Amino acid sequence: MRRPSFQSADARRKALGDFLRAQRERLTPAEAGLGSGGRRRTPGLRREEVAQIGGVSATWYTWIEQGREVSASATALARLAEALRLSAAERAYLFELAGKRDPEADEPAATVEPPVDLQTVVDMIGCPAYAMDRLGTARAWNKQAAHLFVGWLDKKPRKSQEGKHERNLLRYVFLEPAARKLIHGWEERASRVLAEFRADAGAHLTDDAVKAMIEELRAKSPLFARLWDAQAVLGREGGERTFDHPDDGFLRYRQIGFTLAARPDLKLVMLVPEA
């Protein structure tokens, strides 16, 4: 296994510091159980307050936010997660960035699945369905999904910066004009898509392919740049999805997502029609 470079380790520490700072600044003293404490010049909690609530040294916490090379135990990270009131997805992202295992995480079940052709499985699903990798690139989809996602799964894939043809959800949502017309409540949905991607890609932010895509989207989409800096993290919880289809009009679905036992690097997404 290739060991991470110093550059990638530095980038991971910086990402961890940026994430903690964003979570600290969004949390009010009242939410943290500290009371209002009068007017403040900056939003959110002070570093010293986070350290106090989390039972850690203020200097140690400051160094982590600054991206310094300090040791962070799983126990200390768990206390920070509690102090910052992190959601399950945010907590998982924190431990991914820190390269530690959450002591409260469930042990993965040991399963052995027979090899299966992914496209064949997706074709058997009677509603729009597709499978994506951790970059958000579609690896398999059925004809219903191709009909629904105008400008993404229904045409020849676009070329990425590296010159490779691909069908990437993030590039579609943030760069393709057809997405703005198709996706009902486009900006809100784009925000959630990005927050879900961050949760999935937390352990891979220093990969060349991930960095290249983030840099490309930051340069080409002001909305992506603003949302990426906001450090939002969300799990893939599914829920209602609505579309304004050019041929079929207004459509409403219930999105359901699965992680494949035989391919944990892929997510299977199904869109079940709702009346």
Kinemage of the C-alpha trace (Angstrom):
@kinemage 1
@onewidth
@group {chain A} dominant
@subgroup {mainchain}
@vectorlist {calphas} color= white
{ca met a 1} P 0.000 0.000 0.000
{ca arg a 2} L 1.385 3.379 -0.988
{ca arg a 3} L 2.111 5.599 1.994
{ca pro a 4} L 0.605 9.099 1.860
{ca ser a 5} L 2.967 11.902 0.903
{ca phe a 6} L 3.784 14.793 3.218
{ca gln a 7} L 1.722 16.990 0.908
{ca ser a 8} L -1.335 14.776 1.303
{ca ala a 9} L -0.875 14.637 5.087
{ca asp a 10} L -0.655 18.443 5.208
{ca ala a 11} L -3.782 18.735 3.072
{ca arg a 12} L -5.666 16.323 5.310
{ca arg a 13} L -4.681 18.271 8.447
{ca lys a 14} L -5.763 21.532 6.801
{ca ala a 15} L -9.102 19.997 5.786
{ca leu a 16} L -9.620 18.810 9.369
{ca gly a 17} L -8.835 22.263 10.761
{ca asp a 18} L -11.133 24.001 8.260
{ca phe a 19} L -13.962 21.621 9.091
{ca leu a 20} L -13.641 22.065 12.865
{ca arg a 21} L -13.499 25.833 12.528
{ca ala a 22} L -16.639 25.900 10.359
{ca gln a 23} L -18.541 23.736 12.846
{ca arg a 24} L -17.362 25.883 15.774
{ca glu a 25} L -18.483 29.087 14.048
{ca arg a 26} L -21.962 27.770 13.243
{ca leu a 27} L -22.690 26.620 16.825
{ca thr a 28} L -24.183 29.279 19.097
{ca pro a 29} L -23.332 29.504 22.822
{ca ala a 30} L -26.971 28.750 23.652
{ca glu a 31} L -26.899 25.558 21.577
{ca ala a 32} L -23.733 24.524 23.394
{ca gly a 33} L -25.376 25.128 26.785
{ca leu a 34} L -23.240 28.178 27.620
{ca gly a 35} L -25.944 30.856 27.626
{ca ser a 36} L -25.835 33.956 25.445
{ca gly a 37} L -22.859 35.573 27.184
{ca gly a 38} L -23.663 38.999 25.745
{ca arg a 39} L -22.701 40.389 22.355
{ca arg a 40} L -19.811 38.784 20.445
{ca arg a 41} L -17.590 40.221 17.739
{ca thr a 42} L -17.508 36.905 15.845
{ca pro a 43} L -20.184 34.240 15.330
{ca gly a 44} L -20.205 30.887 17.040
{ca leu a 45} L -18.075 29.581 19.864
{ca arg a 46} L -14.556 30.595 20.797
{ca arg a 47} L -11.799 27.998 20.560
{ca glu a 48} L -11.382 28.068 24.311
{ca glu a 49} L -15.074 27.270 24.783
{ca val a 50} L -14.931 24.262 22.469
{ca ala a 51} L -11.859 23.013 24.311
{ca gln a 52} L -13.565 23.483 27.674
{ca ile a 53} L -16.740 21.648 26.627
{ca gly a 54} L -14.735 18.878 24.978
{ca gly a 55} L -12.398 18.463 27.926
{ca val a 56} L -9.241 19.085 25.892
{ca ser a 57} L -6.410 21.580 26.021
{ca ala a 58} L -7.161 24.925 24.368
{ca thr a 59} L -3.664 24.962 22.894
{ca trp a 60} L -4.070 21.449 21.490
{ca tyr a 61} L -7.429 22.325 19.932
{ca thr a 62} L -6.034 25.550 18.450
{ca trp a 63} L -3.162 23.646 16.860
{ca ile a 64} L -5.586 21.187 15.267
{ca glu a 65} L -7.612 24.055 13.772
{ca gln a 66} L -4.368 25.551 12.476
{ca gly a 67} L -3.496 22.305 10.707
{ca arg a 68} L -0.428 21.567 12.798
{ca glu a 69} L 0.970 18.060 13.144
{ca val a 70} L -0.416 16.995 16.503
{ca ser a 71} L -1.608 13.650 17.813
{ca ala a 72} L -5.382 13.303 18.067
{ca ser a 73} L -6.711 10.227 19.826
{ca ala a 74} L -10.071 8.711 18.923
{ca thr a 75} L -11.303 9.474 22.437
{ca ala a 76} L -10.430 13.172 22.142
{ca leu a 77} L -12.057 13.373 18.707
{ca ala a 78} L -15.209 11.782 20.099
{ca arg a 79} L -15.340 14.456 22.806
{ca leu a 80} L -14.959 17.174 20.158
{ca ala a 81} L -17.761 15.612 18.110
{ca glu a 82} L -20.009 15.770 21.163
{ca ala a 83} L -18.956 19.332 22.012
{ca leu a 84} L -19.695 20.540 18.481
{ca arg a 85} L -23.030 18.684 18.325
{ca leu a 86} L -22.018 16.904 15.122
{ca ser a 87} L -24.549 14.826 13.225
{ca ala a 88} L -23.784 11.188 12.410
{ca ala a 89} L -22.543 12.126 8.932
{ca glu a 90} L -20.441 15.016 10.271
{ca arg a 91} L -18.959 12.798 12.969
{ca ala a 92} L -18.021 10.129 10.418
{ca tyr a 93} L -16.420 12.820 8.251
{ca leu a 94} L -14.409 14.113 11.235
{ca phe a 95} L -12.952 10.655 11.913
{ca glu a 96} L -12.239 10.115 8.196
{ca leu a 97} L -10.233 13.334 8.030
{ca ala a 98} L -8.360 12.463 11.208
{ca gly a 99} L -7.607 8.942 9.950
{ca lys a 100} L -9.039 7.400 13.124
{ca arg a 101} L -11.739 4.848 13.822
{ca asp a 102} L -14.758 6.115 15.712
{ca pro a 103} L -14.955 4.082 18.957
{ca glu a 104} L -18.758 4.186 18.685
{ca ala a 105} L -18.904 3.017 15.066
{ca asp a 106} L -20.507 -0.325 14.385
{ca glu a 107} L -18.254 -3.157 13.301
{ca pro a 108} L -18.756 -3.926 9.600
{ca ala a 109} L -20.566 -7.157 8.981
{ca ala a 110} L -18.511 -9.889 7.358
{ca thr a 111} L -20.265 -10.798 4.110
{ca val a 112} L -19.254 -12.743 1.073
{ca glu a 113} L -21.232 -11.938 -2.044
{ca pro a 114} L -20.988 -13.753 -5.368
{ca pro a 115} L -19.696 -11.704 -8.291
{ca val a 116} L -22.523 -10.091 -10.254
{ca asp a 117} L -22.764 -7.807 -13.261
{ca leu a 118} L -23.826 -4.413 -11.916
{ca gln a 119} L -25.472 -3.260 -15.129
{ca thr a 120} L -27.615 -6.397 -15.233
{ca val a 121} L -28.855 -5.760 -11.700
{ca val a 122} L -29.648 -2.104 -12.416
{ca asp a 123} L -31.501 -3.049 -15.621
{ca met a 124} L -33.787 -5.334 -13.588
{ca ile a 125} L -35.038 -2.420 -11.437
{ca gly a 126} L -38.387 -1.092 -12.655
{ca cys a 127} L -37.884 2.562 -11.670
{ca pro a 128} L -35.062 5.033 -12.408
{ca ala a 129} L -31.882 3.611 -10.871
{ca tyr a 130} L -28.166 4.229 -11.118
{ca ala a 131} L -24.924 3.351 -9.325
{ca met a 132} L -22.222 5.934 -8.544
{ca asp a 133} L -18.630 5.742 -7.363
{ca arg a 134} L -17.156 7.928 -4.606
{ca leu a 135} L -16.501 10.742 -7.120
{ca gly a 136} L -20.188 10.830 -8.021
{ca thr a 137} L -19.586 9.355 -11.472
{ca ala a 138} L -22.323 7.050 -12.757
{ca arg a 139} L -21.040 3.525 -13.420
{ca ala a 140} L -24.354 1.906 -14.350
{ca trp a 141} L -27.913 3.131 -14.994
{ca asn a 142} L -31.115 1.841 -16.533
{ca lys a 143} L -33.242 3.244 -19.363
{ca gln a 144} L -35.679 4.865 -16.922
{ca ala a 145} L -32.822 6.863 -15.360
{ca ala a 146} L -31.534 7.838 -18.800
{ca his a 147} L -34.997 9.163 -19.695
{ca leu a 148} L -35.345 11.087 -16.429
{ca phe a 149} L -31.924 12.733 -16.195
{ca val a 150} L -31.862 14.971 -19.244
{ca gly a 151} L -28.325 16.175 -19.928
{ca trp a 152} L -26.668 13.618 -17.638
{ca leu a 153} L -27.486 9.978 -18.378
{ca asp a 154} L -29.282 10.418 -21.695
{ca lys a 155} L -26.419 11.577 -23.891
{ca lys a 156} L -22.772 11.097 -24.744
{ca pro a 157} L -20.695 11.823 -21.616
{ca arg a 158} L -18.792 15.099 -21.423
{ca lys a 159} L -15.026 15.317 -21.120
{ca ser a 160} L -13.443 16.119 -17.792
{ca gln a 161} L -10.371 18.341 -17.382
{ca glu a 162} L -8.243 15.245 -17.802
{ca gly a 163} L -9.878 14.567 -21.169
{ca lys a 164} L -11.750 11.491 -19.987
{ca his a 165} L -15.403 10.953 -20.929
{ca glu a 166} L -17.545 10.693 -17.849
{ca arg a 167} L -21.024 11.123 -16.398
{ca asn a 168} L -20.324 12.864 -13.111
{ca leu a 169} L -23.238 14.031 -10.947
{ca leu a 170} L -21.430 17.015 -9.418
{ca arg a 171} L -20.292 18.365 -12.759
{ca tyr a 172} L -23.803 17.845 -14.103
{ca val a 173} L -25.543 19.598 -11.195
{ca phe a 174} L -23.187 22.582 -11.012
{ca leu a 175} L -22.116 23.059 -14.648
{ca glu a 176} L -24.882 21.717 -16.905
{ca pro a 177} L -27.666 24.238 -17.740
{ca ala a 178} L -30.118 21.360 -18.240
{ca ala a 179} L -29.792 20.469 -14.545
{ca arg a 180} L -31.125 23.855 -13.451
{ca lys a 181} L -34.234 23.339 -15.567
{ca leu a 182} L -34.788 19.704 -14.616
{ca ile a 183} L -34.147 19.682 -10.850
{ca his a 184} L -36.959 21.320 -8.908
{ca gly a 185} L -35.443 23.610 -6.259
{ca trp a 186} L -32.075 23.334 -7.994
{ca glu a 187} L -29.913 25.406 -5.614
{ca glu a 188} L -31.153 23.667 -2.465
{ca arg a 189} L -30.661 20.272 -4.089
{ca ala a 190} L -27.183 21.237 -5.325
{ca ser a 191} L -26.252 22.151 -1.749
{ca arg a 192} L -27.326 18.721 -0.506
{ca val a 193} L -25.575 16.844 -3.325
{ca leu a 194} L -22.312 18.569 -2.419
{ca ala a 195} L -22.721 17.935 1.318
{ca glu a 196} L -23.344 14.231 0.610
{ca phe a 197} L -20.289 14.091 -1.636
{ca arg a 198} L -18.128 15.604 1.105
{ca ala a 199} L -19.329 12.920 3.519
{ca asp a 200} L -18.435 10.157 1.050
{ca ala a 201} L -15.101 11.641 -0.045
{ca gly a 202} L -13.726 12.582 3.381
{ca ala a 203} L -11.076 9.865 3.287
{ca his a 204} L -10.054 10.715 -0.280
{ca leu a 205} L -9.749 14.516 -0.358
{ca thr a 206} L -6.028 14.273 -1.109
{ca asp a 207} L -6.487 11.926 -4.086
{ca asp a 208} L -5.429 13.579 -7.331
{ca ala a 209} L -8.762 12.869 -9.051
{ca val a 210} L -10.773 14.313 -6.157
{ca lys a 211} L -8.572 17.398 -5.857
{ca ala a 212} L -8.721 18.031 -9.610
{ca met a 213} L -12.507 17.852 -9.651
{ca ile a 214} L -12.873 20.162 -6.651
{ca glu a 215} L -10.476 22.700 -8.164
{ca glu a 216} L -12.291 22.573 -11.510
{ca leu a 217} L -15.719 23.088 -9.953
{ca arg a 218} L -14.479 25.867 -7.661
{ca ala a 219} L -13.132 27.708 -10.706
{ca lys a 220} L -16.221 27.232 -12.865
{ca ser a 221} L -19.085 27.500 -10.345
{ca pro a 222} L -19.299 30.321 -7.763
{ca leu a 223} L -22.090 28.398 -6.028
{ca phe a 224} L -19.899 25.322 -5.678
{ca ala a 225} L -17.041 27.439 -4.272
{ca arg a 226} L -19.328 29.048 -1.696
{ca leu a 227} L -20.928 25.775 -0.640
{ca trp a 228} L -17.606 23.933 -0.473
{ca asp a 229} L -16.199 26.568 1.880
{ca ala a 230} L -19.294 26.231 4.078
{ca gln a 231} L -18.073 22.714 5.081
{ca ala a 232} L -21.572 21.168 5.213
{ca val a 233} L -21.669 17.377 5.604
{ca leu a 234} L -24.780 15.215 5.186
{ca gly a 235} L -25.419 11.497 4.977
{ca arg a 236} L -27.382 10.065 2.059
{ca glu a 237} L -30.765 9.915 3.738
{ca gly a 238} L -32.929 9.817 0.620
{ca gly a 239} L -36.326 11.490 0.709
{ca glu a 240} L -38.513 13.316 -1.772
{ca arg a 241} L -37.040 14.359 -5.128
{ca thr a 242} L -38.967 16.482 -7.635
{ca phe a 243} L -38.262 17.313 -11.264
{ca asp a 244} L -39.633 19.507 -14.047
{ca his a 245} L -39.141 17.130 -16.965
{ca pro a 246} L -39.258 18.642 -20.492
{ca asp a 247} L -41.474 15.802 -21.779
{ca asp a 248} L -43.245 14.405 -18.705
{ca gly a 249} L -43.842 17.606 -16.738
{ca phe a 250} L -43.696 17.686 -12.926
{ca leu a 251} L -42.468 14.404 -11.416
{ca arg a 252} L -42.220 13.333 -7.776
{ca tyr a 253} L -40.104 10.453 -6.478
{ca arg a 254} L -38.941 8.944 -3.192
{ca gln a 255} L -35.162 8.422 -3.337
{ca ile a 256} L -33.698 5.316 -1.701
{ca gly a 257} L -29.959 4.632 -1.491
{ca phe a 258} L -27.971 1.495 -0.780
{ca thr a 259} L -24.322 0.613 -0.269
{ca leu a 260} L -23.526 -2.580 -2.146
{ca ala a 261} L -22.080 -5.346 0.028
{ca ala a 262} L -19.869 -6.643 -2.766
{ca arg a 263} L -18.849 -3.140 -3.895
{ca pro a 264} L -18.712 -0.784 -0.881
{ca asp a 265} L -17.120 1.867 -3.108
{ca leu a 266} L -20.428 2.186 -5.011
{ca lys a 267} L -23.811 3.616 -4.060
{ca leu a 268} L -27.007 2.303 -5.672
{ca val a 269} L -29.750 4.932 -5.959
{ca met a 270} L -33.397 4.197 -6.792
{ca leu a 271} L -36.137 6.747 -7.454
{ca val a 272} L -39.554 5.278 -6.610
{ca pro a 273} L -42.466 7.203 -8.211
{ca glu a 274} L -44.925 8.840 -5.828
{ca ala a 275} L -48.535 9.666 -6.625
